Each structure stands twice: as structure tokens, then as C-alpha cells.
Amino acid sequence: MSVEKEGYTKKEFNYALEVFDKFPKSEIFVIPVRLDNCKIPYEKLNDYEHIDLFPNWGEGKKRILQAMKVPTPETYKNLRTAMLLSIIPGIGHIYIGKKVKGILILIIEFFFSVYIFSSLVSPSLIGPLALIGFWAIWIWQIFNLRKLAKQVL
């Protein structure tokens, strides 16, 4: 597109820039992409991050998909790893960056385990209740991790 010429395309582009200004910079509305090593003609667009496709087409395409939050094979690999780590309560949450939540789950499950094993030594009602609590939190943390991992990864 020639930005030097007047015409309908330039009018549309200027309107798009006006709409672009209404969105916060943190929200993705438009992804500026350079197909070639050229100067960006609008000063407004220099303030925004852009994606270059010309040095490495594959890397540029990957960055566009990441910006659009389209899952990539790498995302599924990380999700699979997080789910496998969730076998140990809380570790999957720590893996995806939810450290406080993961540590809390780990601590709670540790105390449930202590109650379960102490009830083996001296049987009481606390043991079966602790076992139910342990399994309930363990199952919940797996489903919670899956939901969080899809947002984070």
C-alpha cells in the first residue's frame, strides 16, 4: 500500500488507526506485520510492537499465532507436562507459574496425608474424612490446573 497517495485505501487505513487508538495498548486489536524490511510510515505504529515476517517467516508466523492465543504443538506439550506433574498435588500449578496456589495445595494435601497415616496407627473418624478430603482436593486440582493451563500456556 502506498501511504504517499491519496485515496480510499489511505482513508480506510486512517480510520483503522483512529479505531486502534480507542483500544488500550495491552489489548490486541491489530497486529502490525512487516512483510519486508521497510520504514514504518506512521509514527503511531512505531509505539506498538510489530511482527517481522521477512527474516524468518516461520518465527513470525509463530509469533502471530501466539499473539492470537492459537494453541501450537508446543502449547500442547507444555499442557501435557503440567498435567503429568499434577499427579503430585500442587506441582503442576507451580510448573505453570501459579506458585502460591501450588504450594498451598501441596501443604493441604500433606496435612491430609498426615491425618490419613496417623489414623492407621490409632483408628479414628478423622482418617476416612481425611482420605475423602485428600481425594477431593487432588481431583479438583487436576481440573483446576487444566483450566488455568489453557489460559496461561
GIUR-V894277 format. One record per pair of residues at least 12 apart in sequence whose ideal C-beta (glycine too) atoms are under 7 Angstrom apart, sorted by the first residue. I is the first residue (numbers start at 0). J is the second residue. Records with the same first field share a line. If there is no record, write none. Layout:
I=J ; J
//
This chain:
0=12
2=40
16=41 ; 43
24=47
27=66
30=50 ; 63 ; 66
31=44 ; 47 ; 49
32=49 ; 50 ; 52 ; 63
33=49 ; 51 ; 52 ; 53
34=52 ; 53
35=53
36=53
50=62 ; 63
74=152
77=152
78=148 ; 152
80=94
81=94 ; 95 ; 144 ; 148
82=144 ; 145
85=140 ; 141 ; 144
88=104 ; 105 ; 108 ; 136 ; 137 ; 140
89=101 ; 102 ; 104 ; 105 ; 108 ; 140
91=144
92=104 ; 140 ; 144
95=147 ; 148 ; 151 ; 152
96=151
97=147
104=136 ; 140
107=136
108=133 ; 136 ; 137
111=129 ; 132 ; 133
112=133
114=126 ; 129
115=129 ; 130 ; 133
//
